[in-house]
Amino acid sequence: CSNFSIRKYVAVVSNEQRQSYKDDFNAEYGEYLNLLIQIDNIAKKFRKFDEQRKSVTHKSKAYQVKKD
């Protein structure tokens, strides 16, 4: 048994409430996708940098530049 509490959401009881939730979701979804793309691009840069770092020897000047 875990100590995590489960957040309970109220049931959607009307079409107006459903539409309100849907509108909120749709209003924020574009920003979410934009942030997801930005995170993916940054992660790709880190992976590329890590591959470059692995390709140089530890005592070389190129390693020191990448390390710093």
N, C-alpha and C positions, 0 to 999 in steps of 0.2 A: 504494500500500500504506500503510495507516495504522499508527500506533504503538499503537493501542488493543488491549488484550488482551481476548480473549473468554473470559468465565468459563464453564467447562464444568460442567454439573451431572451428578451421577451418575444413572444410569438407575434408575427405580423397578422394583424386582425382586420386590416382594411386595404382596399386597393390604393387609397391615398397614401397610406403608410408604406406600402410596397413601392409605389412610384417614387416616394420621397427617398427611400433607401437606394433605389435604382439610379435616380438622378444624382445623388451624392457620389455613388460609386463611379458613374460615368464622368462626372466632373473631375474626379481625381485620377482616373485611370491613365489619362495621357501623361500626366506628371510622373506617375509610377513607371510607365514604359520608358520615359526619357531618363529617369534615374537608373533604371535597370541597364539601359544601353551605356550610360556613362560608367557604371560600375564594371560592366563587361569590358569596356575599352581600357580602363585602368588595370584590370586584372590581366589583360593581354599584354600590356606594357610591362608589368611586373614579371610575367612568365618569360617574355623576350629578354628582359634584363637579366633574369636568373640564368637563362641559357647562355647569354654572353659572358656572365660572370664565371660560369663553370668552364668556359672554353679558354680562359687565361690562367697562367700559372700564378701561384700565390705570391711569389716574390717579384713579379714583373711590375713595371710602371703602370701598365694597363689595368692590372688587378687593383692596385692602390687607387687609381682614379675611379674605378667602378665601386670599390669598397667605400670610398669617401663620398 
